[in-house]
Amino acid sequence: MSSLSTNALIFSNSALPFSAWGAVAFLAAGVATTFYFRNEKARLERQRVAEAAKGVGKPKIGGHFALLDQEGKTFTDKDMKGGYSLVYFGFSHCPDICPDELDKMANMIDLVASTTQNHIGTSSFVDPSTRKAPLLPLFITCDPARDTPAVLKHYLAEFHPGLVGLTGTWEQIKDVCKKYRVYFSTPEGVKPGMDYLVDHSIYFYLMDPEGDFVEAIGRQHSAERAAKIIVEHMKDWKGGVKR
């Protein structure tokens, strides 16, 4: 074999592994780039949804309120600040929808807690200064005539220990429902012992650490999908500011 042929063979054999590693590196870079842009596109879409909810000319969702929690203590919108909150409106005498949605809410709470490796406990939400959990779950009654603090305490304990129940006067509930754009049809001036149903909107309202509305989660969302949406929004919040 000639010297030229020998050199060509050596060059060919040494070049092959380099080309293979180069191809692997090229593919890895391509996958990483695709993954990054997909994540960035999803993040920008979440940001668009959150900003659209607060757009100019749109009615604000949320606002000031002062109600009583299931311990009989005053709870205001300021107690929601500093972390994400999940707000649901319903009533304890609801025969089917509210129990189903509260079961889903309990699953959402645990899924978010496990994903963020934080514990959602019992009394940590009652006193905001001791708040350690990543998500504050609120149940606001649309039926204040029957849902006293004691009733809510007993009722919500069946679903999750971290749930905070809120009630107040009929006027206070009417006001907070209006601020959250919640439709409800609780009759005013009902007598004790009267049996009735309350028609109301069925959404979970996700609020950010500044108390601004982020996204509405509906019945079409599974607990798993809803938890993923919540965690994704949490990840977008870095160092007290939105990315």
C-alpha positions as CSV (number, residue, x, y, z in Angstrom):
1,M,0.0,0.0,0.0
2,S,1.4,3.4,-0.9
3,S,2.2,6.1,1.6
4,L,-0.6,8.3,0.3
5,S,-3.2,5.5,0.6
6,T,-2.0,4.7,4.2
7,N,-2.3,8.4,5.2
8,A,-5.8,8.6,3.6
9,L,-7.0,5.6,5.5
10,I,-5.6,6.9,8.8
11,F,-7.3,10.3,8.2
12,S,-10.6,8.6,7.3
13,N,-10.6,6.4,10.4
14,S,-9.8,9.3,12.7
15,A,-12.3,11.6,11.1
16,L,-15.2,9.2,11.5
17,P,-15.5,9.4,15.3
18,F,-15.2,13.2,15.2
19,S,-18.0,13.4,12.7
20,A,-20.2,11.1,14.9
21,W,-19.6,13.2,18.0
22,G,-20.2,16.3,16.0
23,A,-23.5,15.0,14.9
24,V,-24.5,14.1,18.4
25,A,-23.5,17.5,19.7
26,F,-25.5,19.1,16.9
27,L,-28.6,17.1,17.6
28,A,-28.3,17.8,21.4
29,A,-28.0,21.5,20.7
30,G,-31.0,21.3,18.5
31,V,-33.1,19.5,21.1
32,A,-32.0,21.9,23.8
33,T,-32.9,24.9,21.6
34,T,-36.3,23.5,20.7
35,F,-37.0,22.7,24.4
36,Y,-36.0,26.3,25.4
37,F,-38.2,28.0,22.8
38,R,-41.2,25.7,23.6
39,N,-40.9,26.6,27.3
40,E,-40.4,30.3,26.5
41,K,-43.4,30.3,24.2
42,A,-45.5,28.7,27.0
43,R,-44.3,31.2,29.5
44,L,-45.1,34.1,27.2
45,E,-48.6,32.7,26.6
46,R,-49.1,32.5,30.4
47,Q,-47.9,36.1,30.7
48,R,-50.3,37.1,27.9
49,V,-53.2,35.5,29.7
50,A,-52.3,37.2,33.0
51,E,-51.8,40.6,31.4
52,A,-54.9,40.3,29.3
53,A,-56.9,39.7,32.5
54,K,-55.7,43.1,33.8
55,G,-55.9,45.0,30.4
56,V,-57.0,48.5,30.1
57,G,-60.8,48.8,29.7
58,K,-61.4,45.4,31.3
59,P,-63.2,45.1,34.6
60,K,-60.8,44.3,37.5
61,I,-61.3,40.9,39.1
62,G,-60.7,41.0,42.9
63,G,-60.4,43.9,45.3
64,H,-60.8,44.8,48.9
65,F,-63.0,42.8,51.2
66,A,-63.2,42.0,54.9
67,L,-64.9,38.7,56.0
68,L,-64.7,36.2,58.8
69,D,-62.8,32.9,58.5
70,Q,-64.0,29.6,60.0
71,E,-62.3,30.5,63.3
72,G,-64.4,33.7,63.6
73,K,-61.3,35.9,62.8
74,T,-61.3,38.8,60.4
75,F,-59.8,38.0,57.0
76,T,-59.2,40.6,54.4
77,D,-57.7,40.7,50.9
78,K,-54.4,41.9,52.4
79,D,-54.1,38.5,54.0
80,M,-53.8,37.1,50.4
81,K,-50.7,39.1,49.6
82,G,-47.2,37.5,49.5
83,G,-48.1,34.3,47.8
84,Y,-50.5,32.7,45.3
85,S,-54.2,32.2,46.3
86,L,-56.8,30.0,44.8
87,V,-60.4,31.3,45.4
88,Y,-63.6,29.4,45.0
89,F,-67.2,30.5,45.6
90,G,-69.8,28.0,46.7
91,F,-72.0,26.9,49.7
92,S,-72.1,24.1,52.1
93,H,-75.6,22.9,51.2
94,C,-74.7,22.3,47.6
95,P,-75.7,18.8,46.7
96,D,-73.2,17.8,44.1
97,I,-71.1,20.4,42.2
98,C,-69.4,22.0,45.2
99,P,-68.4,18.7,46.8
100,D,-67.0,17.6,43.4
101,E,-65.1,20.8,42.9
102,L,-63.8,20.9,46.5
103,D,-62.5,17.3,46.1
104,K,-60.7,18.6,43.0
105,M,-59.4,21.6,44.9
106,A,-58.0,19.3,47.6
107,N,-56.2,17.3,45.0
108,M,-54.9,20.5,43.4
109,I,-53.6,21.7,46.8
110,D,-51.7,18.5,47.4
111,L,-50.3,18.3,43.9
112,V,-49.0,21.9,44.1
113,A,-47.6,21.2,47.5
114,S,-45.8,18.0,46.4
115,T,-44.4,19.7,43.3
116,T,-43.1,22.7,45.2
117,Q,-42.0,20.5,48.1
118,N,-43.9,22.6,50.6
119,H,-46.5,21.6,53.1
120,I,-50.0,23.1,53.1
121,G,-51.1,22.8,56.7
122,T,-54.0,23.9,58.9
123,S,-53.5,27.1,60.8
124,S,-50.6,28.5,58.7
125,F,-53.2,30.3,56.6
126,V,-55.2,31.8,59.5
127,D,-52.4,34.1,60.6
128,P,-50.7,35.5,57.4
129,S,-47.5,36.2,59.4
130,T,-47.0,32.4,59.8
131,R,-47.8,31.6,56.2
132,K,-45.4,29.0,54.8
133,A,-47.4,27.2,52.2
134,P,-47.1,28.1,48.4
135,L,-50.8,28.3,47.8
136,L,-53.6,29.8,49.9
137,P,-56.9,28.0,49.1
138,L,-60.0,30.1,49.9
139,F,-63.7,29.0,49.9
140,I,-66.0,32.0,50.0
141,T,-69.6,31.2,50.7
142,C,-72.5,32.4,48.5
143,D,-74.9,31.5,51.3
144,P,-74.0,33.6,54.4
145,A,-77.5,32.9,56.0
146,R,-76.6,29.3,56.6
147,D,-72.8,29.2,56.3
148,T,-71.6,30.5,59.7
149,P,-68.0,30.2,60.6
150,A,-68.8,27.1,62.7
151,V,-70.7,25.5,59.7
152,L,-67.8,26.2,57.3
153,K,-65.2,24.8,59.8
154,H,-67.1,21.5,60.0
155,Y,-67.9,21.4,56.3
156,L,-64.4,22.2,54.9
157,A,-62.7,19.8,57.3
158,E,-64.1,17.0,55.2
159,F,-62.1,18.0,52.2
160,H,-58.7,19.4,53.2
161,P,-57.2,20.8,56.4
162,G,-55.6,23.7,54.6
163,L,-58.9,25.2,53.3
164,V,-59.9,28.6,54.6
165,G,-63.6,29.3,54.7
166,L,-64.9,32.9,54.5
167,T,-68.4,34.2,55.3
168,G,-70.0,37.5,56.3
169,T,-73.2,39.4,56.0
170,W,-75.4,39.2,52.8
171,E,-74.2,42.6,51.7
172,Q,-70.5,41.7,52.3
173,I,-70.9,38.5,50.3
174,K,-72.7,40.4,47.5
175,D,-69.9,42.9,47.4
176,V,-67.1,40.4,47.2
177,C,-69.0,38.4,44.5
178,K,-69.4,41.5,42.5
179,K,-65.7,42.3,42.7
180,Y,-64.8,38.8,41.5
181,R,-67.4,38.9,38.8
182,V,-69.2,35.9,40.4
183,Y,-72.9,35.4,39.6
184,F,-75.0,34.1,42.5
185,S,-78.7,34.0,43.3
186,T,-78.9,33.6,47.1
187,P,-82.2,35.1,48.2
188,E,-82.0,38.0,50.5
189,G,-83.8,37.8,53.9
190,V,-84.3,34.1,54.1
191,K,-85.8,32.7,57.3
192,P,-83.9,30.1,59.5
193,G,-84.8,26.6,58.5
194,M,-85.7,27.5,54.9
195,D,-84.4,25.1,52.3
196,Y,-83.1,26.5,49.0
197,L,-80.4,26.1,46.4
198,V,-77.9,28.8,45.3
199,D,-77.0,29.2,41.7
200,H,-73.5,30.5,41.2
201,S,-70.5,30.7,38.9
202,I,-68.2,27.7,39.0
203,Y,-64.6,28.8,38.7
204,F,-61.3,28.8,40.6
205,Y,-59.7,32.2,40.6
206,L,-55.9,32.2,40.7
207,M,-54.5,35.4,42.3
208,D,-50.8,36.3,42.3
209,P,-48.7,37.5,45.3
210,E,-49.7,41.1,44.6
211,G,-53.4,40.2,44.7
212,D,-53.9,40.5,41.0
213,F,-56.1,38.0,39.0
214,V,-54.0,35.6,36.9
215,E,-56.2,33.0,35.4
216,A,-59.6,31.3,35.8
217,I,-59.7,27.5,36.1
218,G,-62.9,25.8,35.1
219,R,-64.6,22.5,35.4
220,Q,-63.0,21.4,32.2
221,H,-59.6,21.3,33.9
222,S,-58.6,18.1,35.7
223,A,-56.8,18.5,39.1
224,E,-53.6,17.5,37.4
225,R,-53.9,20.0,34.6
226,A,-55.0,22.8,37.1
227,A,-52.1,22.1,39.4
228,K,-49.7,22.3,36.4
229,I,-51.1,25.7,35.4
230,I,-50.7,27.0,39.0
231,V,-47.1,25.7,39.3
232,E,-46.2,27.2,35.9
233,H,-47.4,30.6,37.0
234,M,-45.5,30.2,40.3
235,K,-42.3,29.5,38.4
236,D,-42.8,32.7,36.4
237,W,-42.7,34.7,39.6
238,K,-39.1,35.2,40.5
239,G,-37.8,37.3,43.4
240,G,-41.1,39.1,43.9
241,V,-41.4,40.2,40.2
242,K,-42.9,38.6,37.2
243,R,-40.4,37.4,34.6
